């Protein structure tokens, strides 16, 4: 609280300061963490992916409505359910001047499959039986079986074979792509600089400077001083009201697809009982959590998929707030409150989170709500690396995390299929259900969008009943920028591709 009050006082002092005279040819964007790599075959963190989308192009891409559309591909032929023939656009060149050819496409995918790079996306190409370059602009891919999400897999950036082979492990810090911006330099853990590859003759800045600023308060102070032009989804909600009242800054919001949730360990002797999981879900007042911890910048979630997703089940109900029913379910499960409304607990669970103040505050409020139905919570907060390693290893009872940028419903296979327990997949809660396995397999094999939609509707309904995770909310995208910034058109996935159209005057 002292730190927050100090930050707010500094915000007040700085509100009268004069804005810094940033170069008009540079758009300065603050990000809260450094990417692990800018190699599209390796980048699985949010900012690595967001920045490398500016540097690289894939055969396909996701448009502003999150539909998969052609990018480098001029044409796609599919003579059978397992055969893809991609004809490339002619004349595309990498930033080093070399021509982008079918050989580069083949190399990119083979380097993932053959283990030349230890890619976290290897599973996306696991069904590739053969991939060959028919000629300089044509690639033929044969799969072992029909795989509906394959076009989404082809959205990953294509790398130049010659440069990637020469640079080896250094390619992720000296990337060469064919996208709208080329890489300039990476200054330790401080900044990443890009330059527009084909300069424009208007008010769109040709230079992008990503400043890595880990501390929330420092990030906000630099915004107020005019040292930063633009921040997206990196200002704590508690400070947004103060920024909203600052005349030299403006704020833009849009519906987002980032979903916050509570994860549970289903191998735990308490949490393996579905009635307990349902009771925990019913004891959470998400309206209050959104109002007092997200300050209204969110909407209640009932699915891993956001309502804008084509596979979202529109008639899916919300989990209600019903502490009385939660108590009845806990009683039925054999966890009777030992002293009624007294201080004793039915049982106590550990709840792991990161040390970020916003995340800790959320868990504290969840703990208060669960206490009302007789569940005790011990909060364990760790720095991000330790926290995330614990989650990956299954070392938890409860935890809270987010799913970011989910557009392909096949995510359900990796998160809930019984074969996808870590380290093989992302089924961290060890959820196992034969009917779920059947449905997620059906969803990825069918090439009929309507059939897939039916499968995923059943999946979403089943998950609300079994509650292996508790959906909390979809976070709104919130961009804060200087008043001289315009032409900002936020996308649901918070993509940085919007930056290429931003004007600075």
Secondary structure, 3 states (H helix, E strand, C coil): CHHHHHHHHHHHHHCCCCCCCCCCCEEEEEECCCCCCCCCCCCCCHHHHHHHHHHCCECEEECCCCCEEECCEEEEEEEECCEEEEEECCCCECCCCCECCHHHHHHHHHHHHCCCCCCCCHHHHCCEEEEEEEECCEEEEEECCCCCCHHHHCCCECCCHHHHHHHHHHHHHCCCCCCCEEEEEEECCCEEEEEECCCCCCCCCCEEEEEECCCHHHHHHHHHHCCCCEEECCCCHHHHHHHHCCCCEEEEEECCCCEEEEEECCCCCCCCCHHHHHHHHHCCCHHHHHHHHCCCCEEECCCCCCCCCCCCCCCCCCCCCCHHHHHHHHHHCCCCCCCCCCCCCCEEEEEEEECCHHHHHHHHHHHHHHHCCCEEEEEEEECHHHHHHHHHHCCCCEEEEEECCCCCCCHHHHHHCCCCCCCCCCCCCCCCCHHHHHHHHHHHHCCCHHHHHHHHHHHHHHHHHHCCEEEEEEECEEEEEECCEECCCCCCCCCHHHHHHCEEC
